[in-house]
Amino acid sequence: MLKTRKLCKVLLLVASISLLTGCWDQEELEDKAYVIGLGLDKSKHKGKIIVTMLLANPEVGSMQGGGGSTEKPREIITFEANDFIAAKGTANAIISRSISYDLLKIIVVSEQLAKTKEFITSISDVPKDKEIRLNSYLAVSKEMAKDYFVKNHPKMETRPHKYFQYMIDHGVDNGLIPDSTLFRFFTTFDRGTDLYLAMYTSAEEAKHPKAKQEDEYTAGEVGVAGEMDDTQFIGAAVFRGGVMIGKLTGQETRTINILDDTTNIKDILVDFPDPFSDKEKQIAARIMKTENNKVKMDLKSSKPKIFITIPLKIEIMTNPSMVNFMEKKNQMILKKHLVNHIKTVNENLFKKTQLKLKGVPYPLALYARKYFGTIQDFKKYNWAKSYLKADISVKPEIEIVDFGKASNKR
């Protein structure tokens, strides 16, 4: 009995000691400097890149920091380095706290660097750093990335991690930018059959912006006045084989997002030309995507044929021509017009991808694979080359669930 008691005491003591071992590598929040945004630019020196780090102060705006803190919410440093992994050590020659990529939200690459093969060499370091999460985002800036971060001064949200989180989440929800995570980049690059879309952003507003439809802009083209940040997120940079080859407007990006079932788009606001007006009026509508697209292919003939059905529900928000949508005739005219408009927009975009971009900017190849018995047969078919000569037909299946407020004037 005495031996049993001694054994129990020893076991209790061992258990108590083991609980204390979990704190040996504990690090305090204020001991680290968290990189929220990472900028990459082309350097004049061979084998080097220009690295910019947007560092967030985790205490500013938090309960721990209090409301009366005089510390800056962010700090930006720029320097040349061989890569952005070892650059953390270089940064500690300037920053007192330990540099961490644990909260990295976005990597911004200048358009100048993105159009060179040096970019894929630089970005390939990402999987080597355990701190960088693959759900972080990749963006391309019109200007140098180092200038982009300096010019970015949000008015409503001073905490940089919250600012980028809100801008990206809302942009993806609206369909105006792609869901360009690092995971998507590397899986697309490894697959080698598709193009990759990265969100396009700029903190430089065009000097003489041209008036366009609200979703036909790219970043920097939207003419805006008032007291706000100049940074814009709209459109996409197109990559083939890890090199940027072109851009898409906000409308084209939104069209691709609706075609891509792997992008979580459910509810977006758009404008359509008003079929009842000859004065270029627009009808505002809400598009709801509640089902996946249906894709069928005929890949046996010399010229592949692809048939895509897009099921959409539409809610009419405005009626600039004051048409009485209670009449079945007007409902049919509107529905036919929307079907033709969506069909034209999609098929024109596919032609652009075939003739100009030379590839499909979303994983359409995944639908093609099921028509082959083995992966070797699919590779032998050469999907990337066959897609360029394919006949693509898009069929929108539209259900107008709400015609908006009725009018009796017409």
N, C-alpha and C positions, 0 to 999 in steps of 0.2 A: 504493500500500500504506500509506503514511504517512497519507494523507487518511482512509483507511478506519479506521485505529486511532484517529485523533482523533475521528472521527464516533462510534465505539463508546464512547469515554470520555465524550463529551458526552451521549449517550443514557443511559448508565449513571448519570451525575450527575443528569440530569432525573428518571429513575425513582426514584432515592434521595430526592430532594427531595419528590416527589409522595407518598411513603409517610409523610412527616412531617406532611403537611397534615391528616391525619385526627384529629389530637390538638388542633387549635386551639380547639375548643369543649368540651373535656373538662371534666366536672364531677365532683367527688368525692362519695362517698356521704354524708359527714357535712355537706356544704354544703346539703342539702335537708331539708325537713320534709315527710314523706309523709302525705297525708290518706288514711286507711283507710276511715273512715266519715264521711258527710256528712249532717247533720240539717237539715230544713227545717220551720219553724213559721210559723204565721200571726202577723203583726205587727199592733199596734194602729194603726200609722201607714199610711196609704194609699200604695200603690205600693212598699211594702217587705216584706221577709220576714226572719225570724230565722234566721240561719245558724249551725250548730254544726259544728265540725271536730274529729274524733277523729284526732289526730296520733300516729303511731308513731315510736318511736326505733329506727332500723334497726340500731343497734349493740348494743342490749340483746338478749342471748340468742344473738348471733352469735359466730363465732370471732374476728372483729376486735375486738368489744367485750370479750371475755373474761368469765370467770365472776364476777369480783369488782367489776363495774361498779356504781356507786352511783346512776347516772342512772335516772330513771323510765322505764318501758317505753312510757308514753303521756302525752299532754297533751290537754286539752279546752278549747277556747275558743268562746264564743258572743257574737255581736254582730248588730246589724241591718245590712242591706245591701239594695241595689236588686236584686241577683242574686248567685248564687254564683260567677259567672265573675270579675267584677271584685272580688269579696270576697277573692280571693287577695292583691290588693294591700293591702287594708285589714288583713288578717291580719298582714302584714309590719311593721305598726306595733307589733305585740305580740311576734311570733315572730322571732327573729334569723335563722333559716335561710329559704331560698327555699321557698315553698309549692308543692307539686306534687300533681297529681291522677293521676299515673302509676300508682299502686298502689291507686287507689280501688276498694274491694270492694263497698260497699253504700251506697245512699242511703236514709235513713229519713225518711219523711214522717209528721207527726202526723196522726191521724185527723181532727182539726179542720180542718187545711189541705186534706187530701185530698178533703173533701166540698165544697170551693168551687171555682169556676172559676179562682181565682188559682193553683191548683196546676199546671194545664196550661200556664199562662203562664210559670211558673217553670221547670218541667221541660223546656220546649221549648228552653231554652238549652243542653242537653246536647250536641247535635251540633255546636255552635259551638266547643266546646273540644276540641282535638285530643288532649289528654291523657286524656280520659275515654273508656274503652273501653265499647262497647255490650254486652259480656258481664258488666258489673257488674250488681248486683242492685238491685231496687226493693222496699222493704218499707214497711209502714204500721204505726206504733206506736199503741197504745191511748192512751198519754199523750203529753205534749209530747216532741218529739225531743231537745230539749236536756236534759230530765230523764232520758230513756231512756239516753243515753250515760253520764251521770254515775252512774246506779244500776247500770250494767252492770259487774260486777267478777268476771270468770271466775276460778275457783279453780285449775283444772288447767292452763289455757293463758293465761299473762299477755300473750303477744304478740297484739295485737288482730287482725292480719291472719290469723293461723292460727286464732284462735277463730272468726271469722266464716266462714272457709273450711270448717272442720269442721262447724259448725252447719248451714250451708246445704246442703253436700253430703249430709250424712246425712239432713237433713229432706226433701230432694228424693228421695233414694233410698227413703225410707220412705213417700213419697207424702203426708205430712202437711202439706207446704207446696208451693206451685207453683214451677215453674222460671221465676221472674219476672225475667228479664233485661230490661235497657233495650231491647235489640233487639226482644224480643217486644212490649214496650209500644208502641214507635213503629210497628212493622208492623201491630199490631192497631188502633191509632188511625188509621193511614192507610187501612186496609182498610175500617173503619167498619161491618163486618157482625157483629162478635163483641164479647163482653165480655172484659175483661182481668182476670186474677187476679194480685194482688201478695201476697207472703207477709205474714202477720199476726204481729206480735211485741209483747211487752210485758215490762217489768221490774217491773211492779206486780202482785203476787199478790192475788187477790180475798180480801176479809176473811172471808167465809163461803162458800167454794167448795162447790158441790153435787156429790155423787158421780154420775158418769156413766160410760158405757162409755169405754174408754181412748182412743178416737179421735173422740169426740163433743164434745171441748172446743174452745174457741178460746184464743188466747194470754192468759195471766193467770188462767185458770179451773182449771188443774191444781193440786190441793192437794198440796204437796210439803213435806217437813220434812227437816232435816239441814243439813250444812255445804256449801252449794253456791251458785252464782249464781242469782238469782231470775229471770233472763231466760228467757222461753219463746218458742219458735217453733212455732206450730201454727195451722192454718186459713188462710183467705185473705180479702183485701179485694177486693171486686168493683167494677170500674170500667166505666162506660159513657161514651164520649165524653170521656175524660180526667177524669171526676169519680167519686168513690167513692159507690156507691149501696147497698151492703150488705156482708154477711160470709157466709162459709161455714165450717162446722166442719171439723175434721180429717178426719172420715169423708167429708163431701161433697167436700172437696178431693182426697182419695185417689180417690174415685170418678171425678172429672173427669180426674185424671191417668191412670187406667187407660183411660178413653175416648179420651184425646188421644194419638194415635200419635206426635206430635212430642215428647212427653215421654219421656225414657229411663228407664222403670220396667220392671224385669225380675223383681224378687224382693222381696216385701214380706210382713210378718207381720201377721195380722189375727185377730180373734175373731168367731166365728159363734155364734148361739144353738144350744144342744144340742137336737136334735129328740127325744132319748131321755130328756129330763128335764123335769119340770114345776116345777123350782125355779130357773129362770132361770140355769142354768149355761151356761158358754160353752166352745166348742171352739176352741183355738188352731190356726191353720193358716198355711202358707206358700203364697202365691199367686205363680205364675210366669207371666209374660206373654212368650211366645216368638214370637208371631205378631201381625201387625197386625189390627185389627178389620176386619170386612167391612160396608160400608155400601151399602144400596140405597135408592133414593128413587122415589116416584111423585109428580111435581110437575105433572102435567097436569090433575088434578082440582082443584076449587075448594078442597078441604081436602087439603093435602099429606100424604103418608104416608112415614114414614121407618122403615126396618128396619135395626137394628144388631145384628150378631153379634159376641160377645166370646169369643174362644178363650182358655181359661185352663187351666193345669195346677195342681193343688192337692195339697199334702202335709199330711196331718193330723199335728199335733204333740202334741195331748193328747186324752185320752179320759176326761172326768170321770165319766161314767155307767158306765164299765167294761164297755162293750158289746163283744161278740165280733165284730170286723169281718172275721173269716175267713168268716163266713156271708154268702152272696150277698144274702140278704134285707136285712140291715142295711146292706150297701154301697149297695143301691138306695135305701133310705130316706134315707140320708145324702146321696147324690148328688141326689136329687129335692129335698130340703130346701135344699141349697146353691144349686141352680139357681133355685128360687122366691125365696129370700132375696136373691140378687144381682139378679135381675130386678126385684123390688119396690123395692130401694134405688135402682137406676138410674132406673126409671120415675118414682118419687116425686121424685127430684131434677130430672128433666126438667120435671115439672109445676111445680116451684118456679121454675125458670128462665123458664118461660112466663108464669106468673101473677104472680110477685112481682118477679123480676129483669128481666123483659121482654127477654130475649136469651139467647144460648147462650154459655157461658163457655169455649169452645174452638173452634178453627177448623173447625167442621162445614161451614161455607159452602164450603170448598175441595172437598168431595165434591159439593156441589150444582152447582158451576160446570160440571162436565163434561156436565151434561144440557142445556146451552145452547150454541148454535153460536158466539155472539159475546159479548164482554163487555157490549155494549150490551143484548143480550137478557137477560142476567143482571141487570143494573141495573134494567131495566124490570120484571122479575119482583118486585123488592123483597123480597129474601130475609129481611131483618130483620123485616118485618111478617108475611110468610107463615109464618115459623117459629112464631110465637106461637099459631097455630091448627092446627098440624100434629099428626097422630096419630103418636106415637113408640112403637115396639115394640122391646124389647131381648130378645135371645135369648142367654143364656150357654151356650157349648159347653164343658162341664167334663170334664176327665179327671183322676181322682184317682189319682195315681201312687204314693202311699204312704199306707196307712191307719194307720201308726204301730204301736206295740207291741200285739200281740194280747192279748185277755183272754178267759178261759174262764168267767168268773163269770156271764155272761148269754147 
